[in-house]
């Protein structure tokens, strides 16, 4: 499949320089990092959350997990993990479980952990289980301009 069409359109429309890295099929963030020969902490992992107000995509380094209590307190919301079935219509051009770490192309509000803003380069799933997008950390943060951010990740 390579890069999801909506993601490609968004990155190109934003004038972002990126590289697509193919890798053997993977089923988790840790497998993706190994397969693509990337440090786990450089892989941005999206976690789709929800409450009565709607969806939120939380981005953390793949070496971490979302501290749901901390994020809920910071956002003044009662967030829970969204189900896999709910993701399919939102990310219709992506394979199940291979969400890109950008909510904007899919009109999903996004929050990111400040640890991602400190990275020299950031990588994330391209919408399938066999490709990763790699870009400069500053470009990634530029794409997240206006998104809320803070410290809400904890090491795995």
C-alpha positions in Angstrom: 0.0 0.0 0.0 2.8 2.4 0.9 1.8 5.8 2.2 -1.9 6.5 2.8 -3.3 8.8 0.1 -4.7 11.4 2.5 -1.5 11.5 4.4 0.6 11.9 1.2 -1.7 14.7 0.1 -1.4 16.5 3.5 2.4 16.2 3.7 2.8 17.4 0.1 0.3 20.3 0.6 2.3 21.4 3.7 5.6 21.3 1.7 7.2 18.9 4.1 10.3 17.1 3.2 10.0 13.4 4.2 11.4 10.0 3.3 9.4 6.8 3.1 11.2 3.8 4.6 9.9 0.4 3.5 10.3 -2.5 6.0 9.1 -6.1 6.5 5.5 -6.4 7.8 5.2 -5.5 11.5 2.4 -5.7 14.0 3.5 -3.3 16.7 5.5 -0.2 17.3 8.4 -2.2 18.7 8.4 -4.5 15.7 8.2 -1.5 13.3 11.2 0.1 14.9 13.2 -3.1 14.7 12.1 -3.9 11.1 13.0 -0.4 9.9 16.2 -0.2 12.0 15.0 2.8 13.9 15.5 3.7 17.6 12.2 3.1 19.3 12.1 6.5 20.9 12.2 8.2 17.4 8.9 6.5 16.4 5.9 8.6 17.2 3.0 6.3 18.4 -0.6 7.6 18.0 -3.2 6.5 20.6 -6.8 7.3 19.7 -8.8 8.3 22.7 -12.5 9.4 23.1 -15.0 10.8 25.5 -18.4 12.5 25.1 -16.8 15.4 23.3 -15.3 13.2 20.6 -12.0 11.8 19.6 -8.4 12.9 20.4 -5.2 11.5 19.0 -2.4 11.5 21.6 1.1 11.2 20.3 3.9 9.7 22.4 7.3 8.1 21.6 6.9 4.4 21.0 9.2 3.7 23.9 6.4 5.1 26.2 2.7 4.8 26.9 0.1 7.4 27.5 -0.6 8.2 31.1 -4.3 8.4 30.6 -5.0 9.9 34.1 -2.4 12.7 33.6 -3.6 13.5 30.0 -7.3 13.5 31.1 -6.4 16.0 33.9 -4.4 18.2 31.6 -7.2 18.4 29.1 -10.1 18.4 31.7 -11.7 15.5 30.0 -12.5 11.9 30.9 -10.7 10.1 28.1 -10.7 6.4 27.4 -9.1 4.3 24.6 -11.2 4.2 21.4 -12.0 0.8 20.0 -10.4 -0.7 16.9 -13.7 -0.8 15.1 -14.2 2.9 15.6 -10.9 3.7 13.9 -11.7 2.1 10.5 -14.2 4.8 9.3 -12.0 7.6 10.6 -8.9 6.4 8.9 -10.5 4.8 5.9 -7.3 4.8 3.7 -5.1 3.2 6.4 -4.7 -0.5 7.3 -6.2 -1.4 10.7 -3.7 -0.7 13.5 -1.3 1.4 11.3 -2.5 4.9 12.1 -0.2 7.8 11.1 0.9 10.0 13.9 -0.9 13.1 12.5 -4.5 13.7 13.2 -4.9 16.9 11.0 -5.3 15.1 7.7 -8.1 13.1 9.2 -9.7 16.0 11.1 -8.9 14.5 14.5 -7.7 16.9 17.2 -4.2 16.0 18.3 -2.1 16.4 21.4 1.5 15.5 21.7 4.0 14.7 24.4 6.8 17.2 24.7 9.4 14.4 24.4 8.6 14.3 20.6 9.4 18.0 20.2 13.0 17.3 21.5 13.8 14.8 18.7 16.1 15.5 15.9 14.1 13.2 13.6 10.7 11.7 13.9 9.3 8.6 12.2 5.7 7.2 12.1 3.6 4.6 10.4 2.6 5.6 6.8 -0.8 4.1 7.0 0.2 0.5 6.5 2.3 -2.1 8.3 5.2 -2.0 5.8 6.2 1.7 5.5 7.4 4.4 7.8 7.6 8.2 7.2 10.8 9.9 8.4 11.2 13.6 8.7 13.1 16.2 10.7 11.8 16.7 14.2 11.3 20.5 13.5 9.1 19.7 10.5 7.0 17.3 12.5 6.5 19.9 15.2 5.6 22.5 12.6 2.9 20.1 11.4 1.6 20.1 14.9 1.4 23.9 15.3 -1.6 24.8 17.3 -1.9 21.4 18.9 -2.0 21.1 22.7 1.1 19.5 24.2 2.5 18.6 27.6 4.1 15.8 29.5 1.8 12.8 29.6 3.9 9.8 28.6 5.6 7.2 30.9 8.3 4.7 29.8 7.1 1.2 28.9 
